[in-house]
Amino acid sequence: MRVHHLNCGTMRPLTVPEGLVCHVLLVETDTGLALVDSGLGLRDAADPAGRFGPSRFFVRPRFDEHESAIRQIERLGFDPREVRDIVLTHLDADHSGGLADFPWARVHLCASEAEIALQPRSFVEKGRYLASQRAHDPTFVLHTPGSGEPWRGFAATEELTEIAPGLVMIGLPGHTRGHVAVAVDTGERWILHAGDAFYHRGQIDGSGRAPRALTAMERLVAHDTAAVRANHERLSELWAQPAPDLVLVNAHDPVLLRRARELDTAKRAL
């Protein structure tokens, strides 16, 4: 499967000099296109307050419709109707805003994430799961990772063969109750999209050089901070044992997005 690395939502928190991105994977499969996360969409640009909520004042999204997945897919020469499936790491607005631009697509997510989004319990959950994001009545396909073979030490997995072989959902709750990572087999290497299991490479590369504003925000919105720390530790192990057949990315680190794009460019140049 060929993968395109898209930035579907530039964000500029005041105390994060590098800024943030919404790293979305566009995956070419044998039967069509699939997205891993959807970033911000056209409706978010038209109605930031109603679609994103008060957190926009902290993360300061650009809300540029040219960054939406649907516009980037068009510029790549694809028909957006070819997007048949969208796999979500979780339902936060910066990951699910673009869903409404593909109302025909099946939306795959963890069952516990869908459950809590429809009936939020905590104060944070009531603020993060906005009904406006689901006003177009998306078709949810629910999964419970745990039925598949372990993937590089992660036990809670499910291969999404209904989309394509080599597309694996991995349970990584902590940031939200039903947060997952998604691994994609490109043939020569795997890409592991860790979603919001970590915000910045400094949280897992051993340097400890993550902006304090990001680590504070991570703690503030986390469903389970102990699970978040455990995810950091497991991902740190992967980082410390680099493998040529694995690319580790997340949702918001612009440097990891740039490195993934550079690897893709180098591959195509060979």
C-alpha positions as CSV (number, residue, x, y, z in Angstrom):
1,M,0.0,0.0,0.0
2,R,1.3,3.4,-0.9
3,V,0.9,6.1,1.8
4,H,0.7,9.9,1.4
5,H,1.5,12.0,4.5
6,L,-0.8,15.0,4.7
7,N,-1.0,17.9,7.1
8,C,-4.7,18.5,7.5
9,G,-4.6,21.2,10.2
10,T,-1.8,23.6,11.1
11,M,-2.1,24.8,14.7
12,R,0.0,27.5,16.4
13,P,-0.2,27.4,20.2
14,L,1.6,30.5,21.6
15,T,4.2,28.6,23.6
16,V,5.0,25.9,21.0
17,P,7.6,27.4,18.6
18,E,7.4,24.6,16.1
19,G,3.7,24.6,16.0
20,L,1.5,21.5,15.5
21,V,0.1,19.6,12.6
22,C,-2.7,17.2,12.0
23,H,-0.8,14.3,10.4
24,V,-3.2,12.3,8.3
25,L,-2.4,9.2,6.3
26,L,-3.9,8.7,2.8
27,V,-3.6,5.1,1.9
28,E,-3.9,3.7,-1.6
29,T,-5.4,0.1,-1.3
30,D,-6.3,-2.3,-4.0
31,T,-10.0,-1.4,-3.7
32,G,-9.8,2.4,-3.2
33,L,-8.5,5.0,-0.8
34,A,-8.5,5.0,3.0
35,L,-7.7,7.7,5.5
36,V,-6.1,7.3,8.9
37,D,-7.7,10.2,10.8
38,S,-9.3,13.1,8.9
39,G,-7.9,16.2,10.4
40,L,-9.9,19.4,10.1
41,G,-12.5,19.7,7.3
42,L,-14.4,22.3,5.3
43,R,-17.1,22.7,7.9
44,D,-14.5,23.5,10.6
45,A,-13.2,26.3,8.4
46,A,-16.8,27.6,8.0
47,D,-17.8,27.3,11.7
48,P,-14.8,27.2,14.0
49,A,-16.8,27.9,17.2
50,G,-19.5,25.4,16.6
51,R,-17.2,22.7,15.3
52,F,-14.1,23.0,17.5
53,G,-15.1,24.6,20.7
54,P,-13.2,26.8,23.2
55,S,-10.0,24.8,22.9
56,R,-9.4,26.7,19.6
57,F,-8.2,29.6,21.7
58,F,-5.3,27.5,23.0
59,V,-4.2,25.4,20.0
60,R,-5.1,28.2,17.5
61,P,-5.9,26.2,14.4
62,R,-5.4,27.9,11.0
63,F,-8.8,26.6,9.7
64,D,-7.6,26.7,6.1
65,E,-9.8,24.8,3.8
66,H,-6.9,24.2,1.4
67,E,-5.4,22.0,4.2
68,S,-8.5,19.8,4.4
69,A,-8.1,16.2,3.3
70,I,-10.6,16.5,0.6
71,R,-8.9,19.4,-1.1
72,Q,-5.5,17.7,-0.9
73,I,-6.9,14.5,-2.3
74,E,-8.2,16.5,-5.2
75,R,-4.9,18.1,-5.8
76,L,-3.2,14.7,-5.8
77,G,-5.5,13.8,-8.7
78,F,-7.8,11.4,-6.9
79,D,-11.6,11.4,-6.9
80,P,-12.6,12.0,-3.2
81,R,-15.4,9.4,-3.8
82,E,-12.7,6.8,-3.8
83,V,-12.3,7.3,-0.1
84,R,-14.3,4.4,1.1
85,D,-12.9,4.0,4.7
86,I,-11.6,6.3,7.4
87,V,-9.9,4.8,10.4
88,L,-9.9,7.1,13.5
89,T,-7.3,7.0,16.3
90,H,-10.0,8.8,18.3
91,L,-12.9,11.3,18.0
92,D,-11.3,14.6,19.1
93,A,-12.3,17.4,16.8
94,D,-8.8,17.8,15.2
95,H,-8.9,14.1,14.2
96,S,-12.5,13.8,13.1
97,G,-13.4,17.2,11.7
98,G,-13.0,16.1,8.1
99,L,-15.4,13.2,8.4
100,A,-18.3,15.3,7.1
101,D,-16.5,15.9,3.8
102,F,-16.8,12.1,3.1
103,P,-20.3,11.2,4.3
104,W,-20.3,8.1,2.1
105,A,-17.2,6.6,3.8
106,R,-17.3,4.0,6.6
107,V,-15.7,5.3,9.8
108,H,-13.8,2.7,11.7
109,L,-13.0,3.3,15.4
110,C,-12.8,1.5,18.7
111,A,-16.2,0.6,20.2
112,S,-15.4,2.1,23.6
113,E,-14.6,5.4,21.8
114,A,-17.9,5.5,20.0
115,E,-19.8,4.6,23.2
116,I,-18.3,7.4,25.3
117,A,-18.7,9.9,22.5
118,L,-22.4,9.3,22.4
119,Q,-22.7,9.3,26.2
120,P,-19.8,11.3,27.7
121,R,-19.3,11.0,31.4
122,S,-16.5,13.3,32.6
123,F,-16.3,17.1,32.3
124,V,-13.4,16.7,29.8
125,E,-15.4,14.2,27.7
126,K,-18.5,16.4,27.6
127,G,-16.3,19.2,26.2
128,R,-14.3,17.1,23.7
129,Y,-17.1,15.1,22.0
130,L,-19.2,17.7,20.2
131,A,-22.4,16.6,18.5
132,S,-21.7,19.0,15.6
133,Q,-18.9,16.7,14.5
134,R,-21.5,13.9,14.0
135,A,-24.4,15.9,12.6
136,H,-23.9,14.3,9.1
137,D,-24.8,10.9,10.7
138,P,-21.6,9.0,9.9
139,T,-21.6,5.2,9.4
140,F,-19.6,3.8,12.3
141,V,-17.9,0.4,12.1
142,L,-16.9,-0.6,15.6
143,H,-13.9,-2.6,16.5
144,T,-12.6,-4.2,19.7
145,P,-8.8,-4.6,19.3
146,G,-7.7,-7.9,20.9
147,S,-8.7,-10.5,18.4
148,G,-5.6,-10.3,16.2
149,E,-2.1,-11.5,16.5
150,P,0.3,-9.4,18.6
151,W,2.1,-6.7,16.6
152,R,5.6,-5.8,17.8
153,G,4.8,-6.4,21.4
154,F,1.3,-4.8,21.3
155,A,-1.3,-7.4,22.3
156,A,-4.6,-5.6,21.7
157,T,-4.7,-5.6,17.9
158,E,-7.2,-6.2,15.0
159,E,-6.3,-6.4,11.4
160,L,-8.8,-4.5,9.3
161,T,-8.9,-6.9,6.4
162,E,-12.3,-5.5,5.3
163,I,-10.3,-2.5,4.2
164,A,-7.0,-4.1,3.3
165,P,-4.6,-6.7,4.6
166,G,-1.7,-5.1,6.5
167,L,-3.8,-2.4,8.1
168,V,-3.8,-3.0,11.8
169,M,-5.7,-1.2,14.7
170,I,-3.8,-1.3,18.0
171,G,-5.5,-0.4,21.3
172,L,-3.7,2.3,23.1
173,P,-6.2,3.8,25.6
174,G,-5.1,6.6,27.8
175,H,-5.5,9.9,25.9
176,T,-9.2,8.8,25.5
177,R,-11.0,5.7,26.6
178,G,-10.9,4.2,23.1
179,H,-7.8,5.7,21.7
180,V,-5.9,3.5,19.1
181,A,-2.8,3.5,17.0
182,V,-2.9,2.3,13.4
183,A,-0.1,0.4,11.6
184,V,0.1,0.3,7.8
185,D,2.2,-2.2,5.8
186,T,3.7,-0.4,2.8
187,G,5.7,-3.4,1.6
188,E,9.2,-2.1,2.4
189,R,8.3,-0.8,5.8
190,W,5.5,-0.4,8.4
191,I,4.2,3.0,9.3
192,L,2.9,3.2,12.9
193,H,0.6,6.2,13.4
194,A,0.4,6.6,17.2
195,G,-2.3,9.3,17.1
196,D,-2.2,11.3,20.4
197,A,-0.4,8.5,22.4
198,F,2.3,11.1,22.6
199,Y,2.3,14.8,21.5
200,H,6.0,15.5,20.8
201,R,9.0,13.3,19.9
202,G,10.8,14.6,23.1
203,Q,8.4,12.5,25.2
204,I,9.8,9.3,23.8
205,D,13.3,9.9,22.3
206,G,15.0,10.1,25.7
207,S,15.7,13.9,25.5
208,G,12.8,15.1,27.6
209,R,12.6,18.2,25.4
210,A,8.9,18.5,24.9
211,P,7.3,21.9,25.3
212,R,5.8,22.2,28.8
213,A,2.6,23.6,27.3
214,L,2.0,20.3,25.4
215,T,2.8,18.1,28.4
216,A,0.5,20.1,30.6
217,M,-2.3,19.9,28.0
218,E,-1.7,16.2,27.7
219,R,-2.3,15.7,31.4
220,L,-5.3,18.0,31.5
221,V,-7.2,16.2,28.8
222,A,-6.1,12.6,29.4
223,H,-8.7,10.0,30.4
224,D,-6.0,7.9,32.2
225,T,-2.6,9.6,32.9
226,A,-1.1,6.3,34.1
227,A,-2.0,4.7,30.8
228,V,-0.5,7.6,28.9
229,R,2.8,7.2,30.8
230,A,2.7,3.4,30.0
231,N,2.2,4.2,26.3
232,H,5.1,6.6,26.4
233,E,7.3,3.9,27.9
234,R,6.3,1.3,25.3
235,L,6.8,3.7,22.4
236,S,10.1,4.8,23.9
237,E,11.3,1.2,23.6
238,L,10.4,1.2,19.9
239,W,12.2,4.5,19.4
240,A,15.3,3.3,21.2
241,Q,15.5,0.2,19.0
242,P,15.3,1.7,15.6
243,A,14.3,-0.7,12.8
244,P,14.7,0.1,9.1
245,D,11.3,-1.4,8.4
246,L,9.4,0.9,10.9
247,V,8.5,4.5,10.7
248,L,6.9,5.9,13.9
249,V,4.8,9.0,13.6
250,N,2.1,10.7,15.6
251,A,-0.7,13.2,15.0
252,H,0.9,16.5,15.9
253,D,4.7,16.6,15.7
254,P,5.7,18.6,12.5
255,V,9.2,17.2,12.6
256,L,8.0,13.6,12.4
257,L,5.7,14.5,9.6
258,R,8.6,16.1,7.7
259,R,10.8,13.1,8.2
260,A,8.1,10.7,7.0
261,R,7.7,12.8,3.9
262,E,11.5,12.8,3.3
263,L,11.6,9.0,3.5
264,D,8.8,8.8,1.1
265,T,10.5,11.1,-1.4
266,A,13.8,9.2,-1.1
267,K,12.0,5.9,-1.7
268,R,10.3,7.2,-4.9
269,A,13.6,8.6,-6.1
270,L,15.3,5.2,-6.1
